[in-house]
Amino acid sequence: MVKILRSQLHIILLVALGLNCAHAEDALELLSPDSALSNFNGPVSNAIENLAFNMVSIADEIAVQANGKFARTSDMLLGSIETLITNALERLALPILQASRKLSQEICQTSLTIHDLRASIDLQLSNCTEDLNDLLRSFKSEAEESILSIEGTIDEVVNLAKTCHVLGDSETGKIMSRGFATSTNCFVERIVSLNEEISKELETVALLLSRTGEVSQQSESQALACIDELVKEVTKRIEEDLKDC
């Protein structure tokens, strides 16, 4: 995804730079209102409109694909947490059942209760998966910031022609006072800058996904080791506290 979209952005960059060469003779002079109106509907303006449209389309595609990858990664992290907890409870089901049967006997004298046992297990499971939960929260926050940044860039591109007064005011038909060359240069400079911003966002998305994948593997391994130790501790506690029951 990153390579393909980066190539498309590179093409847009080349086209933007090429606009400075188009209609150079007309663009070098401040235009009168009549001649400006004709240029606003001419080849250069059409190229500008098409360029902005194509860049918005690519940025939209980046946002859609990034959103999809972010959603899948969030689901993967949440699924890992749920799987770890489910497997831990399955391993503890038999010891807890045995403890419940013994505690139901009148001759069993102990301060341990099933409620306390379950509360202790829940707390320790939460501790074991804390790193994964923190990673999930952090990932969602960074992913949201990345998407908002991309959407902000899209809004800038959408409004770029008006910002640089390249197309004039379609409602009043009035032409802004700045010259056509100045307006075109403004558009080209900003489109190049926004192109670079989108490229950086692509890098940010790729790095975020890569880093999250690596950290999640480490955190999951640590959580598994923690749960293994938890199962041993709970089993041992039940055996020791209920040995006289």
N, C-alpha and C positions, 0 to 999 in steps of 0.2 A: 504493500500500500504506500509506504513512505517513498520508495524509489519512483513509482509511477507518478504520484502527485507532485513530487519534487521536479520531475522532468517537465510536467505541465506548467509549473510555476516558472521554470527557466525559460520556456517558450514565451510566456506572457512578458517576462522581463525583457527579452529581445525585441518583442513587438513594441513595448513601451518606449524603449530607447530609439526604435526606428521612427516613432512618431515625430521626433524632432527634425527628421529629414524630410518629412512629407509636407508638401506645399510650403516650402521654406520661404519662397519669395513673398507669398501673401502673409505668412505668419510674422514676418520681420517688421511689419509696419502696424501702427495703431489703426484699427479699421473704423470707418464711419458706420453709423447704425445700419444703413442699408446694406453695405458690403458685409458687415458682421453677420447679419441675419442669413445671408446666403452661405457664409462659411459654417454657420452653426448647423446647417443642414447638408453640408458637403462631406467629401470623403474623409477628412480628418476627424470631424465630429462623429461620423458613423463609426470610424475605427475606434475612437475613444469609447463610444457607447458599447460596442462589441467587446472591447478589451475589459471594461468594467464588468459587463455581464458574464464573460467567461471566468474572470477572477472570482466573482461572487459564486458562480456555479462550483468552481473547484473548492473554494473555502467552505461552501455548504456541504460538499461531499466529504471534506476532511472532518467537519463537525459530526456528520452522520456516522462515519466510520469510527471516529474516536469515541463517540457515545456508545456505539455497539461494543467496542473492545473494552471500554470502561465498565459497562454493565456486565459483560461476561466475566471480567476479572473480579468484580464485586461478588457476583454469584459464586464464583470458584472459592473465594476466601470464606464467604458465609457457609458454603457447603462443607468446606474443610473443618470449620469450627463445629458445625452440627454433627458431622461424622465422628469426630473425635469424642464428643460428649456422648453420643449414642453408643459407640463401641465401649466406652468406659462404663456406662451404666449397665450394658449387657454383661460385661465381665463381673460387675459387682452385684448383679441380680440374685445369684444363688447365695452368696454370703449374707446379703441383706434379708433374703427369705428365711434362711436358717436362723438368723438373729431374731427375726420377728416371731418365729415359732417358739424359740426358747424364752423370749421375753413374755410371751403370753402365758407361760406356766407360773402358777402361784408360788412354787418353791424357788423360783429364780429371784435372788436378791442382788440387785445391781443398780447403780445410779444411771446406767446407760439407757437411753430410750431411742426408739426408732426415729422419732422426730429430730432428736439431737444428732443422730447418726446421719440422717439425710441432709440436715442443714450443714453439717461439717463437710460432707461429700460435695454438696453444691458449691460451697465456698472454695474448696480446694480445686474443683474443676474450673471454676472461674479464674483462679490464680494460674492454673496450667495453660489456659487459653488467652490469658491477658495480652500477651504480645501480638497474637493474631487479631484480637479485637482492636487493639490500638492501631495495628497496621491497616485494618479495614477502614477505621474512622479517618485516619490520615490520608489514605488513598482516595476515599470519596471526596474529601475536602480539596485535595490537589486536583483531582479530575474535574470537579466543578469549576475551580478557578481557571483551568485550562480551557474548558468549553466556553466559559464567559469571555475569556480573552479572544478566542476565535470568533465568537459571535460579535464582539465589539469591533473586530477588524472588518467583518462582513458589513456592519452598519456604516463604517467609515468609507468602504468602497462604494456602497450604494449611494451615499451622499457626496461622493468625491467630486463629481462633475459640477454640482451646485456649489460646493465649497470653493472650488477654483473658478467658478463663474464661466465654465467652458460652454455650457449650453444655454445660458441666459435664463430668464424667467418665462416659463411656458405659459403662465396664466396672463401676464401683462404684456408679454412680447417685448419687454424692455431689455436692453443689453447693458451689462455692467460696464463701468468705465474703464476697467483694465483692458489692455490690448489682448488680441487673440493669441499672440505669441507668448505673452506672460501667462495667460490662463493655461495654455497647453503645457508650458514648462512646469507650472504648478502641478498639473495633473500627472505628468510623467514622473516628476520627482517624488510625489506622494505615492504613486502606484509602485514605484521601485522600492520605496521604504516599506510599504505595506506588504509587498511581496517578500521582503526579508523577514518581516514580523511573522508572516504565516510559515515561512521556512523554519524559523526558530520554534514556533509552536509545534511543528511536526517533530522536531528534535525533542522537545519537551515531552510530548506524548509518548514517543518511542522510549525515551529514558525512564519515564515514570512506569510504563508497563514492564520494562526489563528489570528495573530495580525492585519493583513490587514482586515480580515472579521469583527473583533470587531470595529476597528477604522472607517471603512466604514459605519457601522450602526449608529455610533454616528454622523459622519459628515453628513450623509444623513438626520438625524433628525434635525440637526442644519440648514441645507440648506432648508428644508421644512418650518421651522419656519421663516427663513429669507425671503423666497418667499411669505409666507402668509402676512408678514408685508409689503413687497414690493407692493403686489397687493392692499392692503389697501391705502398705500401712493399714488400710481399712480391714483387710482380711486378718492381719495380725491383731489388731485392736479387738475385733469381734471375738477371736479365739481366746484372748487373754481376759477380757472383761466378762465373758460368758462361760468360762471354763468350769465354774461350779454349778451351772444351771443344768 
